[in-house]
Amino acid sequence: MDQELLKAPREGASDDTVKVVRWLVAQGARVARGEPVVEIETSKAAIVIEAHRDGFFTPLAAPGQRVEIGAGLAAISDTPRAVTAAAVAVLSGITISHKARALMQLHGLTESDFPKLPVVRVIDVEREVALRSGGRQAAVSAGAKSTQRFLGETLDPSFDWDAVLAEGSHLRLQEHLTALRKRLKTKYQRHVPLGTLLHDRWDLAREYGFGGGTSVFDECLILGDVQMGKQCWVGPYTILDGAHSPLTIGDYTSIGSGCHVYTHNTIERTLTGGQAPTFTRPTSIGRCCFLSPLCIVGPGSALGDHSFVAAGSFVQGEFPSHSFLAGNPARRVGRVEIRDGRALLVREQDG
């Protein structure tokens, strides 16, 4: 073959393009197979690419330009002649992301529809489609001066806000998080929210001085003076409020996902427009208690050991050990019996 393209390699799973950092040989130079010819930058690292064959070298992109994965970085020819028409097409072409190219094909658009853009992204294709489908007024409106502000900055709707998705730091973060999720999937067959993915549940419990073997999801809101025993489990999206009075939780107690346990409320303070004080009382949950998901324990409540609270219940008051609580407001509907190492929920007859 008279001429072959040296193509941009895929080094990162999320990469659509690579960036040309610098050329290591001059245009028209004779190169040998295996000779370093260009340094590129991917989302993972700076990489030196070697010539894949002997021949005369022609760069097809300028330093700083981004080249789509699989497109030509350079041409290597058998003879020292001018660049062929195919190479010229590559040299004069524009960078198009994979998603943008797919959208262009769907709507019958080509590179010639974007003559002033060195890089074509999805937002550029969508804007062109809107113009062609009679949405010119919408496109003009989209380009009008924005009234949206964030952190004191006026946000320009015509700015390419999707560009951040192609930045190396974003792609490296994505790759790192994906690797962590693969680890969790392989070892434990589970997917967890981002906070718990990054922060160990048992380390979090130790940092708060909770008992040995206790784990707390990172998505738990912990306020103030919370004391918790050993071998407890606290699920995600929970609230442990010890901000106004102490909250005490005994050993081997489980706090289900979405549970809220409070030591204060601002009901009276809010209803009186701030005239009444915030209501505060210490709250305690005994040993070996099970709070089902989405239940709420109000301030000043006290649950005795081995108590069970049904899902969605609102608990307010003091209840003895071995209580089976359910309802809104919750009442004692039965008892918990421990027999031969097993727990039985016994619902008592009314009256």
Sine and cosine of phi, psi and omega as CSV:
sin_phi,cos_phi,sin_psi,cos_psi,sin_omega,cos_omega
0.00,0.00,0.70,-0.71,-0.07,-1.00
-0.93,0.37,-0.58,0.81,-0.07,-1.00
-0.54,-0.84,0.66,-0.75,0.05,-1.00
-0.74,-0.67,0.49,-0.87,0.02,-1.00
-1.00,-0.05,0.68,-0.73,0.19,-0.98
-1.00,0.02,0.93,-0.36,-0.20,-0.98
-1.00,-0.10,0.46,-0.89,0.04,-1.00
-0.93,0.38,0.83,-0.56,-0.05,-1.00
-1.00,0.09,0.36,-0.93,0.11,-0.99
-0.99,-0.11,0.93,-0.37,0.02,-1.00
-0.97,-0.26,-0.51,0.86,0.02,-1.00
-0.91,-0.41,0.64,-0.77,-0.06,-1.00
-0.87,0.49,-0.47,0.88,-0.07,-1.00
-0.99,-0.15,0.02,1.00,-0.07,-1.00
-0.96,0.29,0.72,-0.70,0.21,-0.98
-0.98,-0.22,-0.48,0.88,-0.05,-1.00
-0.65,-0.76,0.24,-0.97,0.20,-0.98
-0.83,-0.55,0.37,-0.93,0.00,-1.00
-0.95,-0.32,0.76,-0.65,0.07,-1.00
-0.97,0.23,0.87,-0.49,0.01,-1.00
-1.00,0.03,-0.81,0.59,0.02,-1.00
-0.29,-0.96,0.48,-0.88,0.07,-1.00
-1.00,-0.01,0.65,-0.76,-0.06,-1.00
-0.99,-0.17,-0.15,0.99,0.08,-1.00
-0.71,-0.71,0.39,-0.92,-0.05,-1.00
-1.00,0.10,0.37,-0.93,0.07,-1.00
-0.88,0.48,0.71,-0.70,0.01,-1.00
1.00,0.07,-0.08,1.00,-0.02,-1.00
-0.94,0.34,0.48,-0.88,0.08,-1.00
-0.99,0.11,0.82,-0.57,0.00,-1.00
-0.86,-0.51,0.40,-0.92,0.02,-1.00
-0.93,-0.36,0.48,-0.88,0.05,-1.00
-0.82,0.57,0.75,-0.66,-0.01,-1.00
1.00,0.00,-0.06,1.00,0.02,-1.00
-0.99,0.16,0.73,-0.68,0.05,-1.00
-0.89,0.45,0.77,-0.64,-0.06,-1.00
-0.82,-0.57,-0.42,0.91,-0.07,-1.00
-0.43,-0.90,0.58,-0.82,0.13,-0.99
-0.96,-0.29,0.80,-0.60,0.01,-1.00
-0.86,-0.50,0.28,-0.96,0.04,-1.00
-0.84,-0.54,0.79,-0.61,0.08,-1.00
-0.92,-0.39,-0.08,-1.00,0.04,-1.00
-0.94,0.34,-0.29,0.96,-0.06,-1.00
-0.99,-0.14,-0.62,0.78,-0.12,-0.99
-0.14,-0.99,0.13,-0.99,0.19,-0.98
-1.00,0.05,0.73,-0.68,-0.12,-0.99
-0.75,-0.67,0.65,-0.76,0.10,-1.00
-0.99,-0.13,0.79,-0.61,-0.02,-1.00
-0.98,-0.22,0.70,-0.72,0.00,-1.00
-0.99,-0.17,0.41,-0.91,0.07,-1.00
-0.90,0.44,0.67,-0.74,-0.02,-1.00
-1.00,-0.04,-0.04,1.00,0.02,-1.00
-0.27,-0.96,0.23,-0.97,0.11,-0.99
-0.97,0.24,0.47,-0.88,0.08,-1.00
0.44,-0.90,-0.17,-0.99,-0.01,-1.00
-0.99,-0.17,0.70,-0.72,-0.28,-0.96
-0.99,-0.17,0.71,-0.70,0.07,-1.00
-0.71,-0.70,0.93,-0.36,0.07,-1.00
-0.91,0.41,0.55,-0.84,0.00,-1.00
-0.87,-0.49,0.20,0.98,0.04,-1.00
-0.46,-0.89,0.46,-0.89,0.02,-1.00
-1.00,0.02,0.44,-0.90,0.10,-1.00
-0.82,0.57,0.70,-0.71,-0.04,-1.00
1.00,-0.06,-0.27,0.96,-0.01,-1.00
-0.99,0.17,0.57,-0.82,0.07,-1.00
-0.99,-0.10,0.66,-0.75,-0.04,-1.00
-0.85,-0.53,0.74,-0.68,-0.02,-1.00
-0.91,0.41,0.59,-0.81,0.04,-1.00
-0.83,0.56,0.76,-0.65,0.00,-1.00
1.00,-0.01,-0.23,0.97,0.04,-1.00
-1.00,0.09,0.23,-0.97,-0.08,-1.00
-0.97,0.23,0.79,-0.62,0.17,-0.99
-1.00,0.08,-0.60,0.80,-0.05,-1.00
-0.40,-0.91,0.27,-0.96,0.10,-0.99
-0.90,-0.43,0.64,-0.77,0.07,-1.00
-0.85,-0.53,0.88,-0.48,-0.13,-0.99
-0.93,-0.38,0.34,-0.94,0.04,-1.00
-0.97,0.25,-0.44,0.90,-0.05,-1.00
-0.81,-0.59,0.49,-0.87,-0.02,-1.00
-0.99,0.16,0.93,0.37,-0.05,-1.00
-0.89,-0.46,0.01,-1.00,0.00,-1.00
-0.90,0.43,0.34,-0.94,0.00,-1.00
-0.91,0.42,0.67,-0.74,-0.01,-1.00
-0.95,0.30,0.19,-0.98,-0.01,-1.00
-0.85,0.52,-0.61,0.79,0.01,-1.00
-0.89,0.46,-0.67,0.74,0.01,-1.00
-0.93,0.37,-0.60,0.80,0.03,-1.00
-0.88,0.48,-0.63,0.78,0.02,-1.00
-0.88,0.47,-0.64,0.77,0.04,-1.00
-0.92,0.38,-0.69,0.73,-0.05,-1.00
-0.90,0.44,-0.64,0.77,-0.05,-1.00
-1.00,0.01,-0.08,1.00,-0.05,-1.00
-0.95,0.30,0.15,-0.99,0.01,-1.00
-0.91,-0.41,0.37,-0.93,0.02,-1.00
-0.99,0.14,0.79,-0.61,-0.02,-1.00
-0.79,-0.61,0.81,-0.58,0.03,-1.00
-0.92,0.39,0.38,-0.93,-0.03,-1.00
-0.85,0.52,-0.71,0.71,-0.02,-1.00
-0.91,0.41,-0.63,0.78,0.02,-1.00
-0.92,0.40,-0.65,0.76,0.00,-1.00
-0.90,0.44,-0.66,0.76,0.01,-1.00
-0.89,0.45,-0.64,0.77,0.02,-1.00
-0.93,0.36,-0.59,0.81,0.06,-1.00
-0.88,0.47,-0.70,0.71,0.00,-1.00
-0.90,0.44,-0.61,0.79,0.00,-1.00
-0.89,0.46,-0.58,0.81,-0.07,-1.00
-0.97,-0.26,0.15,0.99,0.07,-1.00
0.94,0.33,0.51,0.86,0.01,-1.00
-0.99,-0.14,0.44,-0.90,0.04,-1.00
-0.79,-0.62,0.06,-1.00,0.00,-1.00
-0.86,0.52,-0.53,0.85,-0.04,-1.00
-0.91,0.41,-0.28,0.96,0.04,-1.00
-0.98,0.19,-0.08,1.00,-0.02,-1.00
-0.74,-0.67,0.87,0.50,-0.15,-0.99
-0.93,0.38,-0.37,0.93,-0.09,-1.00
-0.97,-0.25,0.08,1.00,-0.06,-1.00
-0.95,-0.31,0.85,-0.53,0.08,-1.00
-0.96,0.28,-0.43,0.90,0.02,-1.00
-0.73,-0.68,0.77,-0.64,0.02,-1.00
-0.95,-0.32,0.82,-0.57,0.01,-1.00
-0.88,-0.48,0.11,-0.99,-0.05,-1.00
-0.82,0.57,-0.67,0.74,-0.03,-1.00
-0.88,0.48,-0.55,0.84,0.03,-1.00
-0.93,0.36,-0.66,0.76,0.02,-1.00
-0.92,0.40,-0.69,0.72,0.00,-1.00
-0.87,0.49,-0.63,0.78,0.00,-1.00
-0.91,0.41,-0.67,0.74,0.01,-1.00
-0.91,0.41,-0.64,0.77,0.04,-1.00
-0.89,0.45,-0.65,0.76,0.02,-1.00
-0.89,0.46,-0.65,0.76,0.02,-1.00
-0.91,0.42,-0.67,0.74,-0.06,-1.00
-0.96,0.30,-0.40,0.92,-0.04,-1.00
-1.00,-0.08,0.28,0.96,0.04,-1.00
1.00,0.02,0.17,0.99,-0.04,-1.00
-1.00,-0.08,0.58,0.81,-0.05,-1.00
-0.90,0.44,-0.63,0.78,-0.02,-1.00
-0.90,0.43,-0.62,0.79,0.03,-1.00
-0.91,0.41,-0.62,0.78,0.00,-1.00
-0.92,0.39,-0.61,0.79,0.04,-1.00
-0.91,0.41,-0.67,0.74,0.00,-1.00
-0.89,0.46,-0.62,0.78,0.00,-1.00
-0.90,0.44,-0.47,0.88,-0.01,-1.00
-1.00,0.01,-0.04,1.00,0.00,-1.00
-0.93,0.37,0.22,-0.98,-0.02,-1.00
-0.89,0.45,0.76,-0.65,-0.08,-1.00
-0.98,0.17,0.55,-0.83,0.12,-0.99
-0.96,-0.26,0.00,1.00,0.01,-1.00
-0.99,0.15,0.66,-0.75,0.00,-1.00
-0.74,-0.67,0.50,-0.87,0.03,-1.00
-0.55,-0.84,0.84,-0.55,-0.04,-1.00
0.79,0.61,0.64,0.77,0.06,-1.00
0.99,0.11,-0.08,1.00,-0.04,-1.00
-0.98,-0.19,0.71,-0.71,0.12,-0.99
-0.98,0.20,0.78,-0.62,-0.10,-0.99
-1.00,-0.03,0.82,-0.58,-0.02,-1.00
-1.00,0.03,0.92,-0.40,-0.04,-1.00
-0.93,0.38,-0.31,0.95,0.00,-1.00
-1.00,0.09,-0.15,0.99,0.03,-1.00
-0.94,0.34,0.55,-0.83,0.00,-1.00
-0.98,0.18,1.00,0.10,-0.03,-1.00
-0.94,0.33,-0.28,0.96,0.04,-1.00
-0.98,0.22,-0.18,0.98,-0.06,-1.00
-0.87,0.49,-0.51,0.86,-0.01,-1.00
-0.88,0.48,-0.44,0.90,-0.02,-1.00
-0.94,0.35,-0.32,0.95,0.00,-1.00
-0.99,-0.17,-0.02,1.00,-0.01,-1.00
-0.95,0.32,0.54,-0.84,-0.05,-1.00
-0.85,0.52,-0.64,0.77,-0.03,-1.00
-0.90,0.44,-0.64,0.77,0.02,-1.00
-0.92,0.40,-0.68,0.73,-0.03,-1.00
-0.92,0.38,-0.61,0.79,0.04,-1.00
-0.92,0.40,-0.62,0.78,0.05,-1.00
-0.90,0.44,-0.68,0.73,0.04,-1.00
-0.86,0.51,-0.70,0.71,-0.02,-1.00
-0.90,0.44,-0.64,0.77,0.00,-1.00
-0.91,0.41,-0.71,0.70,0.00,-1.00
-0.91,0.42,-0.61,0.79,0.05,-1.00
-0.89,0.45,-0.66,0.75,0.03,-1.00
-0.89,0.45,-0.65,0.76,0.04,-1.00
-0.91,0.42,-0.62,0.78,0.01,-1.00
-0.94,0.35,-0.60,0.80,0.07,-1.00
-0.89,0.46,-0.65,0.76,0.03,-1.00
-0.87,0.50,-0.73,0.68,-0.04,-1.00
-0.92,0.40,-0.61,0.79,0.02,-1.00
-0.91,0.42,-0.68,0.73,-0.05,-1.00
-0.94,0.34,-0.69,0.72,-0.11,-0.99
-0.99,0.14,-0.59,0.81,-0.16,-0.99
-0.79,-0.61,-0.01,1.00,0.01,-1.00
0.81,0.59,0.79,0.62,-0.02,-1.00
-0.50,-0.87,0.34,-0.94,0.10,-1.00
-0.82,-0.57,0.75,-0.66,-0.03,-1.00
-0.81,-0.59,0.32,-0.95,0.06,-1.00
-0.88,0.48,0.29,-0.96,-0.13,-0.99
-0.84,0.54,-0.69,0.73,-0.05,-1.00
-0.86,0.51,-0.73,0.69,-0.01,-1.00
-0.95,0.32,-0.46,0.89,0.08,-1.00
-0.88,0.47,-0.59,0.81,-0.08,-1.00
-1.00,-0.08,-0.34,0.94,-0.08,-1.00
-0.81,-0.59,0.83,-0.55,-0.02,-1.00
-0.91,0.41,0.73,-0.68,-0.07,-1.00
-0.91,0.42,-0.60,0.80,-0.03,-1.00
-0.97,0.25,-0.58,0.82,0.08,-1.00
-0.89,0.45,-0.66,0.75,0.00,-1.00
-0.87,0.49,-0.69,0.73,0.02,-1.00
-0.89,0.45,-0.65,0.76,0.02,-1.00
-0.91,0.42,-0.62,0.79,0.01,-1.00
-0.87,0.49,-0.50,0.86,0.00,-1.00
-1.00,-0.06,0.08,1.00,0.06,-1.00
0.97,0.24,0.33,0.94,0.03,-1.00
-0.96,0.27,0.25,-0.97,-0.09,-1.00
-0.92,0.40,0.30,-0.95,-0.03,-1.00
-0.87,0.50,0.63,-0.77,0.02,-1.00
0.99,0.15,-0.04,1.00,0.02,-1.00
-0.99,0.14,0.62,-0.78,0.06,-1.00
-0.77,-0.63,0.61,-0.79,-0.03,-1.00
-0.71,-0.71,0.85,-0.53,0.05,-1.00
-0.88,0.47,0.58,-0.81,-0.01,-1.00
-0.88,0.48,-0.41,0.91,-0.02,-1.00
-0.98,0.21,0.06,1.00,0.08,-1.00
-0.99,0.16,0.73,-0.68,0.10,-1.00
-1.00,0.00,0.91,-0.42,-0.02,-1.00
-0.94,-0.35,0.83,-0.55,-0.05,-1.00
-0.83,-0.56,0.79,-0.61,0.18,-0.98
0.92,0.39,-0.66,-0.75,-0.17,-0.99
-1.00,0.02,1.00,-0.06,0.03,-1.00
-0.89,-0.45,0.84,-0.54,0.03,-1.00
-0.91,-0.42,0.78,-0.63,-0.08,-1.00
-0.69,-0.73,0.62,-0.78,-0.03,-1.00
-0.99,0.15,-0.31,-0.95,-0.07,-1.00
-1.00,0.03,0.37,-0.93,0.10,-0.99
0.82,0.58,0.58,0.82,0.08,-1.00
-1.00,-0.07,0.35,-0.93,0.05,-1.00
-0.76,-0.65,0.80,-0.60,0.02,-1.00
-0.83,-0.56,0.88,-0.47,-0.08,-1.00
-0.98,0.20,0.00,-1.00,-0.01,-1.00
-0.97,0.26,0.38,-0.93,0.09,-1.00
0.88,0.48,0.59,0.81,0.04,-1.00
-0.97,-0.26,0.29,-0.96,0.09,-1.00
-0.78,-0.63,0.82,-0.57,0.12,-0.99
-0.90,-0.43,0.97,-0.24,-0.16,-0.99
-0.97,-0.23,0.97,-0.23,0.15,-0.99
-0.89,-0.45,0.44,0.90,-0.12,-0.99
-0.95,0.32,-0.45,0.89,-0.11,-0.99
-0.91,-0.41,-0.42,0.91,0.07,-1.00
-0.48,-0.88,0.30,-0.96,-0.04,-1.00
-0.92,0.40,0.61,-0.79,0.14,-0.99
-0.90,-0.43,0.83,-0.56,-0.06,-1.00
-0.87,-0.50,0.76,-0.65,-0.02,-1.00
-0.78,-0.63,0.80,-0.61,-0.09,-1.00
-0.99,0.16,0.06,-1.00,-0.02,-1.00
-0.87,0.48,0.47,-0.89,0.14,-0.99
0.84,0.54,0.50,0.87,0.03,-1.00
-0.98,-0.18,0.63,-0.77,0.03,-1.00
-0.92,-0.39,0.75,-0.67,0.04,-1.00
-0.94,-0.35,0.96,-0.28,-0.11,-0.99
-0.91,0.41,0.32,-0.95,-0.03,-1.00
-0.83,0.56,0.73,-0.69,0.05,-1.00
0.99,0.15,0.07,1.00,0.03,-1.00
-0.97,0.26,0.57,-0.82,0.10,-0.99
-0.85,-0.53,0.79,-0.62,0.05,-1.00
-0.84,-0.55,0.89,-0.45,-0.18,-0.98
-0.91,-0.41,0.43,-0.90,0.19,-0.98
-0.88,-0.47,0.14,0.99,0.02,-1.00
-0.42,-0.91,0.33,-0.94,0.28,-0.96
-0.55,-0.84,0.37,-0.93,-0.03,-1.00
-0.91,-0.42,0.44,0.90,-0.07,-1.00
-0.86,0.51,-0.83,0.55,-0.05,-1.00
-0.92,0.39,-0.62,0.78,0.00,-1.00
-0.88,0.48,-0.67,0.75,0.00,-1.00
-0.94,0.34,-0.70,0.71,-0.05,-1.00
-0.92,0.40,-0.41,0.91,0.02,-1.00
-0.99,-0.16,0.17,0.99,0.00,-1.00
0.92,0.40,0.55,0.83,0.05,-1.00
1.00,0.00,0.05,1.00,-0.02,-1.00
-0.96,0.27,-0.63,0.78,0.01,-1.00
-1.00,0.04,0.47,-0.88,0.00,-1.00
-0.98,0.22,0.26,-0.96,0.12,-0.99
-0.92,0.40,0.69,-0.72,0.01,-1.00
-0.99,0.12,0.81,-0.59,-0.01,-1.00
-0.70,-0.71,0.65,-0.76,0.09,-1.00
-0.45,-0.89,0.57,-0.82,0.11,-0.99
-0.89,0.45,0.56,-0.83,0.02,-1.00
-0.82,-0.57,0.62,-0.78,0.00,-1.00
-0.68,-0.73,0.66,-0.75,0.09,-1.00
-0.88,-0.48,0.80,-0.60,-0.10,-1.00
-0.96,0.27,-0.19,-0.98,0.01,-1.00
-0.98,0.21,0.51,-0.86,0.15,-0.99
0.83,0.56,0.63,0.78,0.05,-1.00
-0.99,-0.15,0.45,-0.89,0.03,-1.00
-0.80,-0.59,0.93,-0.38,0.08,-1.00
-0.99,-0.16,0.93,-0.36,-0.04,-1.00
-0.93,0.37,0.27,-0.96,-0.02,-1.00
-0.83,0.56,0.57,-0.82,0.14,-0.99
0.92,0.40,0.39,0.92,0.11,-0.99
-1.00,-0.09,0.34,-0.94,-0.02,-1.00
-0.79,-0.61,0.72,-0.69,0.07,-1.00
-0.91,-0.41,0.87,-0.49,-0.07,-1.00
-0.98,0.18,0.25,-0.97,-0.04,-1.00
-0.90,0.44,0.62,-0.78,0.01,-1.00
1.00,0.09,-0.03,1.00,-0.01,-1.00
-0.97,0.24,0.43,-0.90,0.03,-1.00
-0.62,-0.78,0.86,-0.51,0.04,-1.00
-0.95,-0.31,0.78,-0.63,0.05,-1.00
-0.96,0.29,0.15,-0.99,-0.03,-1.00
-0.86,0.51,0.46,-0.89,0.09,-1.00
0.85,0.52,0.58,0.82,0.02,-1.00
-0.99,-0.11,0.50,-0.86,0.01,-1.00
-0.85,-0.53,0.74,-0.67,0.04,-1.00
-0.89,-0.46,0.84,-0.54,-0.03,-1.00
-0.94,0.33,0.39,-0.92,-0.04,-1.00
-0.86,0.51,0.67,-0.75,0.08,-1.00
0.98,0.20,0.15,0.99,-0.05,-1.00
-0.99,0.13,0.49,-0.87,0.14,-0.99
-0.93,-0.36,0.91,-0.41,-0.09,-1.00
-0.98,-0.22,0.81,-0.58,0.09,-1.00
-0.60,-0.80,0.90,-0.44,0.01,-1.00
0.75,-0.66,-0.10,-1.00,-0.01,-1.00
-0.95,-0.32,0.71,-0.71,-0.06,-1.00
-0.71,-0.70,0.64,-0.77,-0.05,-1.00
-0.96,0.29,0.17,-0.99,0.06,-1.00
-0.86,0.52,0.43,-0.90,0.04,-1.00
0.90,0.44,0.49,0.87,0.02,-1.00
-1.00,0.07,0.64,-0.77,0.14,-0.99
-0.95,-0.30,0.94,-0.33,-0.12,-0.99
-0.93,-0.36,0.63,-0.77,0.04,-1.00
-0.37,-0.93,0.46,-0.89,0.11,-0.99
0.93,-0.37,0.08,-1.00,-0.02,-1.00
-0.62,-0.79,1.00,-0.10,0.05,1.00
-0.96,0.29,0.42,-0.91,-0.05,-1.00
-0.96,0.28,0.56,-0.83,0.13,-0.99
-0.70,-0.71,0.21,-0.98,0.00,-1.00
-0.99,0.17,0.95,-0.30,-0.05,-1.00
-0.98,-0.20,-0.09,1.00,-0.01,-1.00
-0.05,-1.00,-0.31,-0.95,-0.05,-1.00
-0.69,-0.72,0.34,-0.94,0.08,-1.00
-0.97,-0.26,0.83,-0.56,0.04,-1.00
-0.92,-0.40,0.71,-0.70,0.06,-1.00
-0.97,-0.25,0.91,-0.42,-0.03,-1.00
-0.76,-0.65,0.85,-0.53,0.07,-1.00
0.77,0.64,0.68,0.74,0.04,-1.00
0.98,0.20,0.14,0.99,0.04,-1.00
-0.89,-0.45,0.47,-0.88,0.03,-1.00
-0.96,-0.30,0.74,-0.67,0.04,-1.00
-0.88,-0.48,0.75,-0.67,0.10,-1.00
-1.00,-0.10,0.92,-0.39,-0.06,-1.00
-0.95,-0.32,0.91,-0.41,0.02,-1.00
-1.00,0.10,0.80,-0.60,-0.04,-1.00
-1.00,0.05,0.52,-0.85,0.02,-1.00
-0.96,0.27,0.64,-0.77,0.05,-1.00
-0.90,0.44,0.54,-0.84,0.05,-1.00
0.98,0.18,0.00,0.00,0.00,0.00
